Amino acid sequence: MPGLATTEANTSASAPVVSFDICETYASFLKNEELSPPLAAILALSKLIETSDAGTMLELVKALNDGAGALKASTSNPISLNAGCELFIAFVTLLPHDSASFSDLKLELVRQGQKYAAEALTYRDKIANLALGFIKDDSVILTHSYSRVVMKTLLRAHERKRISVYVTEARPRGLGLRTYEELTSAGIPCTVVLDSAVSYVMDKVDFVLVGSEAVVESGGLINAVGSNQIAIIAQAANIPFYALAESYKFHRLFPLSQYDLPTHTSNILSFPLSSGGNVTSPLTAGGIKPLHEKSTNAGCIRQMTPEQIACNPGVDYTRPDLITLVFSDVGSLTPEGVSQYVVGMFAG
């Protein structure tokens, strides 16, 4: 049921019914730019508990699972928010308590959820301070797309050391340009690199630093598409590949390839076919215009159509053997260490 609208009636028959929509609540939390999807999901689920009329733990867990399902169904990329949902629901089921009543327990769960979210806002600072020790003076760093924790780390490093940064353009959304703008405005020497020129620039960098959508149980990384190929090139060039990830992005997921990701669909990188099963030409599929239509503007740059972009992935999976270290608020971990930590997180 979209939005998971739940109601809570007052004891008075004439009192108005208060409606709760978890998707709207989640979206309202996301308006705070400091809150990432996992934290917004935790706060939305905490609000669900606050408005829920569940009288038993079984009913409450069902309501939370239904809420998490509604959130996942509302977005094309549920990976990051699902990490937050899993973490909070595991916390609810594993929390030891001595509450006098179930109502008191629900209030305690709400308090704990809000407390965790507030504390988690400090995690980027912890990661920045931890990664700072690995950044030497005059370091040349390659980063990809845009990441709040990476930005925090680079700005912290700039306060104390001399650094220069290459950033990929990160098409199709071009989020690398946002990174470029914020770094240059802070006085950090920065150059934008074509996604297709990563191997060209790799020999000039000291290490790669990327953020994360999620770090999975294998110790691998899910991040903005292009991260995997950067890691492959970095390993071939013997350049360290570091990932930064808050622990609430540790996800109980075990993909073996790109096609195991929850974001993968049959439309991703598919060949366009007509109703008769024949290959559709670019003209009938709304693709790139033919050359003769652009003869009046020889310098015009061709761009992908929205339909073509929609057929491409937004995130990809990087195998653990390509990752040097993961810097998190729980420490600097090898991919094997991440795997052990994630198993322990959900084991109580």
N, C-alpha and C positions, 0 to 999 in steps of 0.2 A: 504494500500500500504506500504510494509515493508520499514522502514527507512524514510518514508515521505520525499522523495526527492523533493524539490521545486527549481525553477529556478528564477533568476533575471537577465534580459537582460539589457545591456547598451543601451543608446539611439542610439549608432552607430550600424548599421546593421552588421558590420564586427567584432564587439567586441565579445570576448569569453563569453560564458554563464557560470555563476558561480552557482554551484550546492550546495545545502544545505541539509545535511542529519542529521536529529535531533537525530537519534540513535547514529551515530558516534560522534556527538557533545556531547551528554550525556556521552558516554563512555570516551571521552577525559577529561571531567571535573572530572569523577570519579577516574582518575589516581592520583588526589590530595587526599591523604589519609585523609586530614582534612575535605573533603567534603563528607557528607552522601548523600544517594540517593535523599531525598527531595530537598536538596540545588542544587545538580547537575541538577535535573529536572527543577528547577526554572531558573537556568542560561541557560539551553538549550532552554527553552521557551522564555526567554529574547532574546536570539540570533535569534530565529525564528522570533520574532517581528522585529528585526533589518534588517532581510533579506526579510521580507514579502512585497509583493506589494499590500496588502489589502488597500482599499481606504475608507472603512467604518468600524464602530465598529462591525457590524454584520459579515462582512467578516473576521475581525481579530479574533473574538471569535471562529468562525468556524475553522479557521486555527489552533488556539491554542488547541481546542478540538480534532482536527485531529492529531495534534502533540502528545498530551497526549495519545491518543489511540494507536499511533504507539509505543510510549515508553512502555506502558503497555503490548502490544503484544510481545515485544522483550524480556521479562523476565518471568520466571516461578513464581517469587514472586514480584508482582507489588505493594504490599500494601504500603510500605514506600514511594516509588517515587510517587504513586498516591496521597498521602497526600500533597506532595509539589505541584503537578499539580493543585489539587483542590484549594489550598490556593492561588496560583498565579492567576489562572483564575478568582476566586472570587474577588481578588484585582483589576484586570483589569476592571471588570464590575462595581465595586463599587467606583472606584477612582473618587472623584470630581476633575474637572479640568477647567481651563480657557485658554487652549492652543489656539493660533491663527489659527492653522491648524491641520489637522489630522496627518500630518507628524511630527509636533512638539509634538503632544500627544504620538505618538509611541516612539519618542526619550526619552520623559519623563518616559514612562513605562519601557523602557530598563534601564534607569538610576536608577529608583526606585528598579527594580528587582536586579540589581547588588549591589546596596547599602544595600538592605535587606540581601542578601547572605553574604556580608562582615560583617555586624553587627551580623548575626546569628552565625558566627564562635566564638563569645564571649560567647555564651549561655552556653557552657559546663563549663566555669569558673564560671559563675553565679550560676549554679546548684551545682557545687562542694562546693562553699562557703556557699550556703544555707544548703546543707545536712550536712556540717561539724558540725553545731550546734547540730545535732542529734547523732553524733558519740562521745561516751564517751571514756575516756582513758581506755586502756586494752580491748577494744571491740573485740569480736570474730564475724566475719562476714561471711555469706555464700553468694556467688554469683554464677551466672550461665553463661556458655558460655563466650563470649567476647563482651564487649561494651566499646566504646571510652569514653562515659560520665561516666561510672562506673569506668574505669581506672583513669580518671582525678580526680574523687572524692577520690578514695582510695589513690592515690599518694599524693593528697593535705592533706588528713588526716594523712598520714605517716610523713609529714613534721612537724606536730605539736603534734601528739599523738602516743601512742603505740597501734597498731592494729595487729590482726592476721586474716588470710583469708582462708576459705575453698572454693574451686572452683570445680564445677562439671566438669567432662571430656567433657560433651556435645557432645555425639556421634550423628550422625556418622561423623561429620566434625572435631570433637576433638578441637573445638575452646577454650575450657577451658584450654587446654595445653598452648595455646598462652598467656592467662591471667596469668597462673602459671609462665611461663618463664619471663614475663615482671615484675611481682610483686617480684619474687625472685631476679632478677637482680637489683631491686631498694632497696633490703634489707628488704622486708616485709616477715615475716614468713607466708608460704603458703603451703597448702596440697591439693592435687587433690583427689576428692571424686568420686567414681563410681556413675553414674546416679542412679543406683539401690540401693545405700546406703544413699540416702538423709535422709530418716526417721531415720537411724542409727545415723547420726551425728547431727540431728536437736536439740536435747536437749543440745548440747554443744555450740550453737550459741546464740548471743544476738539479731540479726535480720538478715533478708534476704535483699539483695540489688541487683536489676536487672536493666538492661537497657530496651529498647523497640524498636520494629519495628514501632509500632503506639499505640497511646492511642485513643480509640474510643468514640463515642458520649455517650455511656452508662456509661463511666468512667472505662470501662474494658481495659485490656491490651492485645496487640498482641506482642508476643516475641518468641525467639528461643524455639523450641519444648522442653517440659520438665518444662517450667516455671509454667504451670498450676498445675501440680502435686506437685511442690515445694510449691506453695501457699496453696494448700489443706493441705499438711502436716504441714506447718507453722501455719495455723489457728488451726489445731487440737492440736498442741503443745503450742498454745498461744504465738507464736513468731511473732513480727511485720514483715510485708512484704512491703518493700518500692520499688517503681519503679521510675527511673529517665528518664525523657523524655523532649527533647527540644520541644518548642511549635509548631514548624513546623512539628512535628510528630502527632499533634492532628488531627484526621481523622474523617470526617463526615460519619461514618460507624456504623451500629447498629447490630452486630451479636448476635444471641440468643444462638448459640452453635458453636462447632468446625466446623460443616458442613455448616455454613453460611459464612465462610471465603472465600475470592476470590481465595485463593490458593488451595481450596479443589476441587478435581476431583473424578470421579468415580473409578479411579485406586488406590486412597489412601486406604490402608489397605483392598484391595479386595482379594478375594480368587482366585488363579490361576486356570483357566479352560482350557481344551483342546477344539479344534474346535467342538468336539462332545458333549460338555457340561459336561464332566467328570473332576474330580479333577486331576490336573497334579502332578505327583510325583516330589520330589525335584531333582531327577536325570535327568528327561527329561526337567525340567524347568531351568536347570543350577544352582541348589541350592547348599546346603552344601554337600561336599563329604562324602560318607559313612565312618564309623569308620575303616573298614578294610584297606582303602587306606591310613590311617594315623598311622597304627600300628607301623611303623618304627620310628615314632616321637611322643611318648606319650605326650610330653609337648606342642605339637602344639596347638595354640589357634584357634578355629573356628571363622570365620568372615562372616558377611553377604555379599552377592554378590551385585554388583551395581544394579542389577534388583530388589533385595529385598529392598535395600535402597530407590530406586526410588518409591516404593510403600508405603513409610512412609512419614508423614508430616514433613515439615521443621520448621513450626511455629505452635503455638497454642494460644488459647484465654483463658484469665484468667478473671473470673467474677469480677465485681466491689466489691462485698461483701467480696472477699478474699484479697483485697488490703487495706493496712493501710493508706498510703499517696502516692501521686505522687509529686515528687520534679521536678519543671520546672523553666525555666527562668522567668515565670510570678508569681512564688511563690510556696509555699507548699500547695497542694490542696487535699481535700478529693475526692473520686471518684464522689460524687455529685457535688462538685465544678468544677471538670473537665467538667462534662456534661453541666453545665450552661455556662462555658467559651466557649466551642465549639459551642454551639448554638449562643452565642453572636458574635463569630468570623465571622460567615457566614451570620449574620443578618445585617451587615453593621454598 
